Amino acid sequence: MQSQGKLLIIGFGPGAMEHITTRALEALRESEVIIGYNTYVDLIRPLLDGQEIVRTGMTEEVSRAQEAVRQAEMGKSVAVISSGDAGVYGMAGLVYEVLMEQGWKPKTGVGVEVIPGVSAIQSCASLLGAPVMHDACTISLSDHLTPWETIIRRVEAAASADFVIALYNPRSGRRTRQIVETQEMLLRYRSPQTPVGLVKSAYRERQDVVMTTLEDMLNHDIGMLTTVIIGNSSTMMYEGLMVTPRGYQRKYTLNTVEQPLRPHERLRTEAEPWSLGAMEARSAASADAASAARDTQIAQPAAEPALRGASASTGMGPQGQQGAGLPAAQPASGSTAVLAAERPAAVEGAPRAALAVPHAGPAELAAEALTRLAAGGKLAGEAASRWLDAAGSGVPAGTQAAGAAAVRTAPEPGRKAPLFEIGVSPGVGNKKFTAAQMALLAQCASEEGELEYTPEHQIILRVPTFEPDQLVEELRAANFIVVPIGDVIKVKACDFCNMEKDDAVPMANHLQAVIGGLSAPKETSVALNGCGMACYGAVLEDIGIVYRKGGYDLFLGGKKFGRNAHPAQPVAEGIPGDQIGGIVERIVAEYKEKGHPNERFHKFFKRVGVIQGFRHVDAPVTVEVNPVCGD
């Protein structure tokens, strides 16, 4: 009976040898097979010693996981490597998904061990200072696997909750507008001067660290290797470092050795008036006092209790402790919180409207604390005036701020228009722009937009606008073909030898009209050549059509780029003109219906085996095993 193999899912950290854990090093030595993304294999190559290597490119994660499971089921010890931590946007979850799809059971199936590593949020934070000292979250801006609507909702939730945010996969060559929309969303909730750290290739050869602000972050280079860490409302810049306070200044003075509270007093509820326990205690004490007042006439003592909400009849704190249990206030320069059990004398003169807040919530408590600080001389300048004026008006400034936050999602005067991105061309088989069309594009782009020419003889227009529909209509009126950018069907064609071989032009226009711009699991090219020379390269595209001898030859599943590039498979010849359009439409419809998110057409064709009666034939696959010369 064949012995069970084992899957070692390894996170090797940022890439530097000194940051790989001892267990990760041991697991690499134990492994017979190493499976990973090309770049990751290169990073750990000095640690390998004769193991079989299976390496693939980007977007090949599923095939890596499947190959790892297959090898482990053959009885081998297999290492699946990820940078950072394998359980944070790494391979761990995908390997488990493949196993679950096959009905794997932990007790009887192959063994699985997930070996943790230092994640990007941790390694990048260490280079910036200490920006993740408080509640934080990670959000990937890649919408290849997650709908953008879901991602931007998460960004808004994190922004409104004042999380420190680490953005993974912020921008790529094709995904350029996601980081722009993310910045716009964050600016609805945070100051433009919020500290932001940009870290590229942490602890690798081309490491780059930039300190900037939320307002200026897009003026710097941000790519797939960049992690963006955005501070919260308390994050500060100091001597080129980002630091997010943990909150110790609420209880401690950081510039003196002697502390106002002794160690055994620091966790008492009355020392934490902002805590849930203190809020509940105040509510309970208020209810008890109201009940007692109804039953008996109790004279209120002249002195106000030490803590707001304490029982007036007993002088006890919310937890039944004597108010005198806390020491009197010890004035300390630089303290940013009122710590004493008794209100300082300077605060006694503060307006009552801000101090007496029954059933106070967190916003009211914060407003009261700031008002006390202002009245006690702990705040200066405009900050002090703001809180004292708010107290005098009877409306805590914190309440005003909360009201302002509630309307931040509405358009504001001076707010930047969102970036709109579209592709334009003068025609499916027409590569010639007129002077009037070029002038119109320049006018549309103006100073704020940009124009990018692509190998597909298409110009990508990126321009900020609040009226995208009007822009599209204006471009179409100038005889442009206008299509979305991203995961859509792109119809391309040769120029038909400057229209000397134009018999297939009507078919190109028909395909553009019926399938051009349709959404797809992944960007898909449908290319048409007007003669058998096929010099435009239709046979290399996802779906290739070649007009020859009055009929159409059909090619499916080409892969144009990469080290394992291959032409499409010829699946039919001489298809009549009145049939080819319908066949291609049905192929596209099946791909749209059954394709997985982010699954390229050639992979879909291979997975399903047959599309509209056309059968896939496996081509030879090159697997690199112990290459002598590296790449």
SETI-371166 format. One line per field, with one value per residue (C-alpha): residue number from 1; residue in three letters; x, y negated, z. Coordinates in steps of 0.02 Angstrom, whole numbers. Layout:
BEGIN
num <- (NUM, ...)
residuo <- (ALA, ...)
px <- (X, ...)
py <- (Y, ...)
pz <- (Z, ...)
//
This chain:
BEGIN
num <- (1, 2, 3, 4, 5, 6, 7, 8, 9, 10, 11, 12, 13, 14, 15, 16, 17, 18, 19, 20, 21, 22, 23, 24, 25, 26, 27, 28, 29, 30, 31, 32, 33, 34, 35, 36, 37, 38, 39, 40, 41, 42, 43, 44, 45, 46, 47, 48, 49, 50, 51, 52, 53, 54, 55, 56, 57, 58, 59, 60, 61, 62, 63, 64, 65, 66, 67, 68, 69, 70, 71, 72, 73, 74, 75, 76, 77, 78, 79, 80, 81, 82, 83, 84, 85, 86, 87, 88, 89, 90, 91, 92, 93, 94, 95, 96, 97, 98, 99, 100, 101, 102, 103, 104, 105, 106, 107, 108, 109, 110, 111, 112, 113, 114, 115, 116, 117, 118, 119, 120, 121, 122, 123, 124, 125, 126, 127, 128, 129, 130, 131, 132, 133, 134, 135, 136, 137, 138, 139, 140, 141, 142, 143, 144, 145, 146, 147, 148, 149, 150, 151, 152, 153, 154, 155, 156, 157, 158, 159, 160, 161, 162, 163, 164, 165, 166, 167, 168, 169, 170, 171, 172, 173, 174, 175, 176, 177, 178, 179, 180, 181, 182, 183, 184, 185, 186, 187, 188, 189, 190, 191, 192, 193, 194, 195, 196, 197, 198, 199, 200, 201, 202, 203, 204, 205, 206, 207, 208, 209, 210, 211, 212, 213, 214, 215, 216, 217, 218, 219, 220, 221, 222, 223, 224, 225, 226, 227, 228, 229, 230, 231, 232, 233, 234, 235, 236, 237, 238, 239, 240, 241, 242, 243, 244, 245, 246, 247, 248, 249, 250, 251, 252, 253, 254, 255, 256, 257, 258, 259, 260, 261, 262, 263, 264, 265, 266, 267, 268, 269, 270, 271, 272, 273, 274, 275, 276, 277, 278, 279, 280, 281, 282, 283, 284, 285, 286, 287, 288, 289, 290, 291, 292, 293, 294, 295, 296, 297, 298, 299, 300, 301, 302, 303, 304, 305, 306, 307, 308, 309, 310, 311, 312, 313, 314, 315, 316, 317, 318, 319, 320, 321, 322, 323, 324, 325, 326, 327, 328, 329, 330, 331, 332, 333, 334, 335, 336, 337, 338, 339, 340, 341, 342, 343, 344, 345, 346, 347, 348, 349, 350, 351, 352, 353, 354, 355, 356, 357, 358, 359, 360, 361, 362, 363, 364, 365, 366, 367, 368, 369, 370, 371, 372, 373, 374, 375, 376, 377, 378, 379, 380, 381, 382, 383, 384, 385, 386, 387, 388, 389, 390, 391, 392, 393, 394, 395, 396, 397, 398, 399, 400, 401, 402, 403, 404, 405, 406, 407, 408, 409, 410, 411, 412, 413, 414, 415, 416, 417, 418, 419, 420, 421, 422, 423, 424, 425, 426, 427, 428, 429, 430, 431, 432, 433, 434, 435, 436, 437, 438, 439, 440, 441, 442, 443, 444, 445, 446, 447, 448, 449, 450, 451, 452, 453, 454, 455, 456, 457, 458, 459, 460, 461, 462, 463, 464, 465, 466, 467, 468, 469, 470, 471, 472, 473, 474, 475, 476, 477, 478, 479, 480, 481, 482, 483, 484, 485, 486, 487, 488, 489, 490, 491, 492, 493, 494, 495, 496, 497, 498, 499, 500, 501, 502, 503, 504, 505, 506, 507, 508, 509, 510, 511, 512, 513, 514, 515, 516, 517, 518, 519, 520, 521, 522, 523, 524, 525, 526, 527, 528, 529, 530, 531, 532, 533, 534, 535, 536, 537, 538, 539, 540, 541, 542, 543, 544, 545, 546, 547, 548, 549, 550, 551, 552, 553, 554, 555, 556, 557, 558, 559, 560, 561, 562, 563, 564, 565, 566, 567, 568, 569, 570, 571, 572, 573, 574, 575, 576, 577, 578, 579, 580, 581, 582, 583, 584, 585, 586, 587, 588, 589, 590, 591, 592, 593, 594, 595, 596, 597, 598, 599, 600, 601, 602, 603, 604, 605, 606, 607, 608, 609, 610, 611, 612, 613, 614, 615, 616, 617, 618, 619, 620, 621, 622, 623, 624, 625, 626, 627, 628, 629, 630, 631)
residuo <- (MET, GLN, SER, GLN, GLY, LYS, LEU, LEU, ILE, ILE, GLY, PHE, GLY, PRO, GLY, ALA, MET, GLU, HIS, ILE, THR, THR, ARG, ALA, LEU, GLU, ALA, LEU, ARG, GLU, SER, GLU, VAL, ILE, ILE, GLY, TYR, ASN, THR, TYR, VAL, ASP, LEU, ILE, ARG, PRO, LEU, LEU, ASP, GLY, GLN, GLU, ILE, VAL, ARG, THR, GLY, MET, THR, GLU, GLU, VAL, SER, ARG, ALA, GLN, GLU, ALA, VAL, ARG, GLN, ALA, GLU, MET, GLY, LYS, SER, VAL, ALA, VAL, ILE, SER, SER, GLY, ASP, ALA, GLY, VAL, TYR, GLY, MET, ALA, GLY, LEU, VAL, TYR, GLU, VAL, LEU, MET, GLU, GLN, GLY, TRP, LYS, PRO, LYS, THR, GLY, VAL, GLY, VAL, GLU, VAL, ILE, PRO, GLY, VAL, SER, ALA, ILE, GLN, SER, CYS, ALA, SER, LEU, LEU, GLY, ALA, PRO, VAL, MET, HIS, ASP, ALA, CYS, THR, ILE, SER, LEU, SER, ASP, HIS, LEU, THR, PRO, TRP, GLU, THR, ILE, ILE, ARG, ARG, VAL, GLU, ALA, ALA, ALA, SER, ALA, ASP, PHE, VAL, ILE, ALA, LEU, TYR, ASN, PRO, ARG, SER, GLY, ARG, ARG, THR, ARG, GLN, ILE, VAL, GLU, THR, GLN, GLU, MET, LEU, LEU, ARG, TYR, ARG, SER, PRO, GLN, THR, PRO, VAL, GLY, LEU, VAL, LYS, SER, ALA, TYR, ARG, GLU, ARG, GLN, ASP, VAL, VAL, MET, THR, THR, LEU, GLU, ASP, MET, LEU, ASN, HIS, ASP, ILE, GLY, MET, LEU, THR, THR, VAL, ILE, ILE, GLY, ASN, SER, SER, THR, MET, MET, TYR, GLU, GLY, LEU, MET, VAL, THR, PRO, ARG, GLY, TYR, GLN, ARG, LYS, TYR, THR, LEU, ASN, THR, VAL, GLU, GLN, PRO, LEU, ARG, PRO, HIS, GLU, ARG, LEU, ARG, THR, GLU, ALA, GLU, PRO, TRP, SER, LEU, GLY, ALA, MET, GLU, ALA, ARG, SER, ALA, ALA, SER, ALA, ASP, ALA, ALA, SER, ALA, ALA, ARG, ASP, THR, GLN, ILE, ALA, GLN, PRO, ALA, ALA, GLU, PRO, ALA, LEU, ARG, GLY, ALA, SER, ALA, SER, THR, GLY, MET, GLY, PRO, GLN, GLY, GLN, GLN, GLY, ALA, GLY, LEU, PRO, ALA, ALA, GLN, PRO, ALA, SER, GLY, SER, THR, ALA, VAL, LEU, ALA, ALA, GLU, ARG, PRO, ALA, ALA, VAL, GLU, GLY, ALA, PRO, ARG, ALA, ALA, LEU, ALA, VAL, PRO, HIS, ALA, GLY, PRO, ALA, GLU, LEU, ALA, ALA, GLU, ALA, LEU, THR, ARG, LEU, ALA, ALA, GLY, GLY, LYS, LEU, ALA, GLY, GLU, ALA, ALA, SER, ARG, TRP, LEU, ASP, ALA, ALA, GLY, SER, GLY, VAL, PRO, ALA, GLY, THR, GLN, ALA, ALA, GLY, ALA, ALA, ALA, VAL, ARG, THR, ALA, PRO, GLU, PRO, GLY, ARG, LYS, ALA, PRO, LEU, PHE, GLU, ILE, GLY, VAL, SER, PRO, GLY, VAL, GLY, ASN, LYS, LYS, PHE, THR, ALA, ALA, GLN, MET, ALA, LEU, LEU, ALA, GLN, CYS, ALA, SER, GLU, GLU, GLY, GLU, LEU, GLU, TYR, THR, PRO, GLU, HIS, GLN, ILE, ILE, LEU, ARG, VAL, PRO, THR, PHE, GLU, PRO, ASP, GLN, LEU, VAL, GLU, GLU, LEU, ARG, ALA, ALA, ASN, PHE, ILE, VAL, VAL, PRO, ILE, GLY, ASP, VAL, ILE, LYS, VAL, LYS, ALA, CYS, ASP, PHE, CYS, ASN, MET, GLU, LYS, ASP, ASP, ALA, VAL, PRO, MET, ALA, ASN, HIS, LEU, GLN, ALA, VAL, ILE, GLY, GLY, LEU, SER, ALA, PRO, LYS, GLU, THR, SER, VAL, ALA, LEU, ASN, GLY, CYS, GLY, MET, ALA, CYS, TYR, GLY, ALA, VAL, LEU, GLU, ASP, ILE, GLY, ILE, VAL, TYR, ARG, LYS, GLY, GLY, TYR, ASP, LEU, PHE, LEU, GLY, GLY, LYS, LYS, PHE, GLY, ARG, ASN, ALA, HIS, PRO, ALA, GLN, PRO, VAL, ALA, GLU, GLY, ILE, PRO, GLY, ASP, GLN, ILE, GLY, GLY, ILE, VAL, GLU, ARG, ILE, VAL, ALA, GLU, TYR, LYS, GLU, LYS, GLY, HIS, PRO, ASN, GLU, ARG, PHE, HIS, LYS, PHE, PHE, LYS, ARG, VAL, GLY, VAL, ILE, GLN, GLY, PHE, ARG, HIS, VAL, ASP, ALA, PRO, VAL, THR, VAL, GLU, VAL, ASN, PRO, VAL, CYS, GLY, ASP)
px <- (0, 68, 110, 20, 115, 112, 75, 185, 108, 248, 247, 428, 404, 458, 601, 759, 840, 850, 661, 618, 563, 658, 509, 496, 679, 654, 500, 594, 730, 599, 513, 542, 447, 441, 292, 277, 263, 418, 475, 452, 553, 694, 691, 716, 826, 983, 894, 854, 959, 910, 721, 607, 541, 374, 358, 219, 173, 46, -139, -84, -128, -262, -148, -12, -133, -197, -21, 29, -117, -81, 102, 58, -67, 78, 161, 279, 317, 268, 306, 187, 272, 200, 284, 227, 106, 27, -138, -149, -194, -79, -96, -161, -346, -338, -251, -386, -521, -446, -437, -617, -674, -601, -684, -522, -532, -396, -386, -372, -308, -139, -64, -71, 35, 20, 181, 158, 270, 291, 152, 172, 75, 201, 360, 308, 252, 423, 504, 382, 395, 244, 89, -11, -13, -203, -348, -304, -366, -300, -395, -342, -390, -378, -550, -499, -581, -687, -820, -766, -931, -885, -708, -759, -892, -755, -645, -787, -825, -642, -625, -779, -727, -555, -454, -273, -285, -156, -195, -128, -119, -157, -121, -63, -36, -220, -299, -265, -427, -457, -327, -400, -576, -506, -420, -580, -678, -549, -549, -734, -692, -513, -406, -305, -152, -177, -5, 20, 168, 212, 328, 388, 480, 505, 671, 713, 847, 742, 660, 585, 499, 401, 314, 172, -7, -177, -195, -28, -10, -55, 88, 207, 243, 120, 121, 87, 239, 184, 93, 1, -24, -148, -150, -302, -356, -221, -74, 67, 229, 385, 562, 517, 421, 236, 173, -4, -30, -101, -194, -77, -84, -263, -201, -16, 100, 237, 363, 372, 422, 289, 115, -50, -124, -42, -33, -180, -289, -259, -388, -529, -686, -683, -510, -582, -737, -737, -757, -913, -911, -908, -1052, -1155, -1113, -1168, -1330, -1363, -1320, -1435, -1578, -1547, -1546, -1708, -1790, -1731, -1794, -1967, -1973, -1897, -1846, -1657, -1563, -1424, -1252, -1176, -1019, -1036, -981, -806, -864, -1011, -1149, -1089, -1221, -1255, -1326, -1177, -1030, -983, -914, -1002, -930, -967, -792, -754, -723, -570, -495, -411, -276, -303, -249, -64, -36, 88, 145, 105, -35, -176, -313, -405, -355, -402, -554, -597, -623, -479, -525, -504, -635, -764, -792, -823, -997, -1119, -1196, -1045, -1014, -1186, -1224, -1345, -1335, -1183, -1122, -941, -954, -1024, -892, -755, -833, -840, -660, -599, -703, -626, -452, -488, -559, -411, -286, -227, -276, -216, -262, -402, -430, -468, -582, -677, -721, -758, -870, -961, -987, -1054, -1179, -1243, -1195, -1038, -915, -907, -1092, -1061, -921, -1030, -1163, -1036, -975, -1152, -1156, -980, -1042, -1137, -1046, -949, -905, -735, -734, -634, -732, -709, -590, -678, -586, -639, -561, -591, -546, -596, -665, -641, -532, -490, -326, -332, -387, -442, -374, -546, -552, -380, -428, -585, -484, -363, -509, -589, -427, -386, -251, -320, -342, -224, -218, -132, -105, -114, -48, -229, -235, -347, -329, -373, -447, -437, -520, -606, -788, -957, -1045, -975, -1133, -1121, -937, -976, -1113, -996, -864, -988, -1052, -874, -885, -779, -807, -815, -789, -760, -587, -557, -629, -732, -740, -626, -657, -503, -467, -330, -344, -392, -240, -304, -475, -413, -473, -632, -749, -745, -772, -961, -926, -802, -931, -1066, -961, -918, -1102, -1161, -1018, -895, -881, -981, -919, -820, -733, -569, -518, -546, -490, -592, -481, -521, -400, -463, -360, -268, -101, -167, -29, -128, -103, -284, -225, -135, -287, -420, -540, -467, -563, -477, -573, -511, -585, -757, -771, -707, -581, -603, -465, -494, -387, -231, -110, -15, 106, 213, 348, 218, 131, 47, -65, -250, -311, -390, -563, -656, -626, -735, -880, -1009, -1029, -1209, -1154, -989, -1066, -1191, -1058, -944, -1089, -1135, -954, -943, -1111, -1054, -890, -985, -1103, -983, -814, -742, -698, -526, -517, -437, -522, -385, -396, -585, -575, -456, -561, -729, -655, -791, -867, -1013, -956, -773, -657, -499, -339, -201, -40, 130, 162, 338, 378, 546, 636, 803, 852, 1038, 1043, 903, 791)
py <- (0, -170, -282, -447, -602, -770, -948, -1081, -1251, -1372, -1559, -1615, -1798, -1952, -1864, -1900, -1742, -1808, -1829, -1648, -1549, -1398, -1284, -1349, -1307, -1133, -1105, -1154, -1027, -892, -919, -814, -933, -1123, -1205, -1393, -1552, -1591, -1740, -1648, -1499, -1618, -1698, -1533, -1445, -1461, -1355, -1210, -1055, -946, -946, -932, -1105, -1143, -1328, -1424, -1602, -1723, -1670, -1486, -1465, -1333, -1224, -1238, -1182, -1038, -980, -989, -879, -757, -739, -719, -582, -491, -482, -631, -770, -928, -1109, -1241, -1409, -1583, -1746, -1827, -1713, -1571, -1600, -1786, -1800, -1649, -1468, -1389, -1419, -1367, -1202, -1164, -1207, -1085, -951, -981, -971, -795, -741, -744, -695, -752, -584, -474, -588, -667, -764, -953, -1076, -1264, -1350, -1535, -1674, -1861, -1944, -2103, -2210, -2162, -2176, -2341, -2412, -2376, -2483, -2627, -2634, -2573, -2614, -2457, -2480, -2488, -2400, -2368, -2273, -2215, -2242, -2180, -2298, -2159, -2133, -1981, -1865, -1983, -2102, -2284, -2332, -2218, -2287, -2470, -2433, -2357, -2510, -2624, -2519, -2519, -2705, -2751, -2639, -2723, -2565, -2573, -2499, -2398, -2390, -2239, -2228, -2414, -2437, -2341, -2381, -2356, -2394, -2579, -2658, -2552, -2645, -2811, -2765, -2699, -2864, -2959, -2850, -2870, -3059, -3061, -3002, -3054, -3209, -3239, -3248, -3071, -2987, -2854, -2737, -2657, -2507, -2417, -2250, -2251, -2172, -2131, -2199, -2342, -2395, -2570, -2661, -2823, -2926, -3033, -3085, -3025, -3178, -3155, -2965, -2950, -3065, -2922, -2758, -2622, -2449, -2266, -2251, -2399, -2384, -2543, -2573, -2712, -2779, -2812, -2976, -2967, -2910, -3037, -3069, -3091, -3107, -3011, -2875, -2829, -2796, -2752, -2776, -2626, -2736, -2729, -2918, -2902, -2827, -2863, -3011, -2968, -3099, -3060, -2906, -2924, -2883, -2954, -2780, -2638, -2468, -2392, -2544, -2550, -2418, -2481, -2531, -2708, -2731, -2690, -2802, -2764, -2575, -2472, -2423, -2605, -2648, -2504, -2553, -2732, -2673, -2554, -2687, -2811, -2686, -2645, -2829, -2861, -2713, -2770, -2947, -2881, -2781, -2902, -3082, -3081, -3241, -3262, -3294, -3462, -3391, -3313, -3129, -3098, -3008, -3054, -2926, -2876, -2845, -3010, -2929, -2819, -2910, -2745, -2726, -2628, -2463, -2496, -2564, -2720, -2873, -2903, -2742, -2840, -2967, -3151, -3224, -3247, -3387, -3328, -3424, -3334, -3226, -3208, -3139, -3183, -3042, -3098, -3041, -3220, -3352, -3479, -3647, -3733, -3618, -3663, -3825, -3742, -3762, -3634, -3599, -3499, -3412, -3344, -3220, -3085, -2915, -2975, -2879, -2871, -3033, -3129, -3056, -3111, -3285, -3297, -3241, -3371, -3506, -3463, -3469, -3639, -3707, -3639, -3724, -3562, -3620, -3780, -3897, -3856, -3683, -3755, -3889, -3762, -3649, -3789, -3877, -3714, -3687, -3864, -3836, -3677, -3572, -3468, -3486, -3297, -3296, -3425, -3317, -3163, -3256, -3310, -3131, -3075, -3180, -3147, -3023, -3160, -3252, -3399, -3562, -3548, -3358, -3277, -3191, -3001, -2933, -2862, -2740, -2681, -2615, -2701, -2653, -2717, -2547, -2359, -2347, -2531, -2587, -2767, -2909, -3070, -3238, -3285, -3126, -3157, -3336, -3276, -3151, -3288, -3399, -3260, -3219, -3403, -3433, -3312, -3157, -3046, -2949, -2780, -2693, -2502, -2362, -2327, -2493, -2564, -2719, -2710, -2873, -2906, -3065, -3125, -3163, -3167, -3139, -2980, -2947, -3116, -3085, -2917, -2992, -3129, -3002, -2891, -3042, -3060, -2880, -2803, -2626, -2643, -2491, -2461, -2421, -2265, -2090, -2106, -2032, -2127, -2108, -2141, -2128, -2160, -2311, -2194, -2252, -2431, -2366, -2279, -2114, -2174, -2025, -1986, -2165, -2141, -1992, -2094, -2233, -2106, -2026, -2196, -2241, -2082, -2031, -2177, -2246, -2106, -2061, -1899, -1798, -1868, -1986, -1888, -1927, -1877, -1913, -1903, -1892, -1937, -1808, -1644, -1730, -1766, -1896, -1987, -1836, -1784, -1605, -1659, -1736, -1664, -1645, -1662, -1674, -1667, -1705, -1590, -1533, -1601, -1517, -1540, -1434, -1434, -1424, -1410, -1427, -1522, -1591, -1736, -1778, -1689, -1558, -1425, -1525, -1421, -1448, -1414, -1243, -1232, -1160, -1188, -1243, -1320, -1372, -1466, -1652, -1634, -1515, -1578, -1727, -1619, -1491, -1623, -1702, -1534, -1499, -1668, -1640, -1470, -1545, -1686, -1562, -1425, -1510, -1536, -1714, -1762, -1602, -1634, -1563, -1437, -1367, -1360, -1265, -1140, -1119, -1089, -986, -1025, -1192, -1191, -1023, -1075, -962, -1017, -922, -927, -1008, -961, -1051, -1102, -1076, -1138, -1009, -1057, -1182, -1192, -1375, -1447, -1561)
pz <- (0, -50, 98, 113, 64, 149, 97, 179, 142, 181, 206, 193, 240, 142, 53, 152, 219, 397, 405, 361, 514, 576, 542, 363, 334, 405, 296, 138, 181, 214, 46, -108, -223, -220, -306, -325, -426, -529, -426, -261, -321, -368, -195, -102, -230, -120, 11, -106, -124, -270, -246, -396, -442, -522, -559, -647, -688, -617, -622, -617, -433, -461, -566, -432, -297, -403, -445, -262, -210, -352, -301, -117, -159, -244, -73, -90, 32, -63, -17, -84, -58, -35, 10, 172, 264, 163, 253, 208, 23, -1, -57, 104, 73, -109, -68, 60, -69, -195, -60, -6, -187, -191, -28, 74, 258, 380, 470, 316, 177, 144, 288, 284, 383, 363, 415, 458, 396, 418, 319, 217, 341, 475, 373, 295, 462, 536, 401, 429, 619, 718, 616, 662, 851, 855, 769, 587, 435, 267, 104, -67, -208, -338, -414, -516, -389, -283, -353, -345, -261, -116, -103, -100, 33, 141, 112, 167, 321, 375, 340, 441, 586, 595, 563, 512, 336, 239, 53, -41, -233, -248, -433, -587, -769, -806, -637, -620, -562, -405, -301, -361, -306, -142, -106, -145, -24, 114, 94, 136, 311, 345, 341, 182, 296, 364, 363, 229, 205, 38, 46, -110, -103, 85, 136, -45, -159, -230, -68, -71, 73, 51, 184, 117, 153, 98, -11, -101, -106, -291, -338, -297, -385, -329, -408, -375, -262, -154, 12, 61, 248, 291, 468, 576, 654, 788, 679, 676, 583, 688, 619, 462, 554, 562, 739, 792, 980, 1073, 1198, 1347, 1364, 1426, 1590, 1599, 1590, 1467, 1521, 1708, 1806, 1942, 1878, 1944, 1959, 2053, 1964, 2058, 2015, 1828, 1778, 1887, 1796, 1866, 1791, 1619, 1598, 1411, 1434, 1410, 1594, 1649, 1532, 1600, 1779, 1749, 1673, 1818, 1947, 1862, 1863, 2048, 2093, 2000, 2088, 2258, 2226, 2191, 2353, 2476, 2490, 2496, 2517, 2390, 2466, 2431, 2355, 2183, 2177, 2117, 1961, 1852, 1883, 2059, 2193, 2281, 2438, 2476, 2397, 2315, 2139, 2002, 2064, 2246, 2279, 2378, 2270, 2377, 2312, 2174, 2212, 2188, 2022, 2001, 1876, 1745, 1594, 1432, 1503, 1378, 1489, 1651, 1766, 1941, 2037, 2082, 1949, 1950, 2022, 1854, 1779, 1912, 1821, 1654, 1580, 1648, 1477, 1423, 1589, 1628, 1490, 1553, 1469, 1373, 1222, 1159, 1060, 1209, 1324, 1206, 1196, 1385, 1403, 1279, 1362, 1530, 1455, 1378, 1540, 1636, 1522, 1441, 1266, 1186, 1045, 924, 997, 1169, 1098, 994, 1140, 1263, 1135, 1101, 1287, 1307, 1166, 1248, 1097, 1123, 981, 968, 926, 790, 719, 721, 623, 495, 472, 433, 275, 212, 85, -6, -146, -78, -165, -246, -238, -379, -516, -524, -655, -808, -922, -1095, -1254, -1422, -1600, -1772, -1823, -1808, -1962, -1975, -1900, -1962, -1848, -1930, -1876, -1809, -1704, -1631, -1591, -1502, -1398, -1348, -1299, -1196, -1106, -1072, -941, -811, -920, -1018, -1181, -1200, -1366, -1359, -1472, -1521, -1617, -1483, -1377, -1193, -1131, -944, -887, -727, -761, -675, -843, -924, -1027, -1111, -1150, -1231, -1339, -1398, -1448, -1539, -1633, -1701, -1771, -1634, -1574, -1385, -1274, -1088, -1020, -918, -922, -1081, -1256, -1374, -1561, -1666, -1852, -1976, -2091, -2235, -2334, -2331, -2379, -2537, -2462, -2380, -2403, -2216, -2156, -2131, -2017, -1914, -1892, -1849, -1711, -1639, -1635, -1548, -1432, -1425, -1248, -1165, -991, -977, -841, -908, -1048, -1209, -1386, -1538, -1689, -1874, -2020, -2194, -2290, -2270, -2237, -2061, -2040, -1905, -1791, -1763, -1738, -1578, -1494, -1379, -1526, -1700, -1864, -2034, -2194, -2332, -2498, -2461, -2290, -2113, -2017, -1828, -1697, -1509, -1352, -1403, -1272, -1347, -1207, -1079, -1082, -1120, -1257, -1392, -1543, -1540, -1594, -1768, -1736, -1900, -2080, -2214, -2102, -2209, -2178, -2121, -1981, -1912, -1821, -1727, -1682, -1606, -1513, -1435, -1387, -1300, -1213, -1146, -1083, -996, -914, -862, -846, -672, -617, -684, -789, -958, -1111, -1153, -975, -986, -1151, -1074, -916, -1000, -1141, -1269, -1320, -1441, -1509, -1530, -1429, -1339, -1377, -1246, -1304, -1230, -1065, -1014, -830, -769, -663, -586, -721, -747, -796, -690, -793)
//
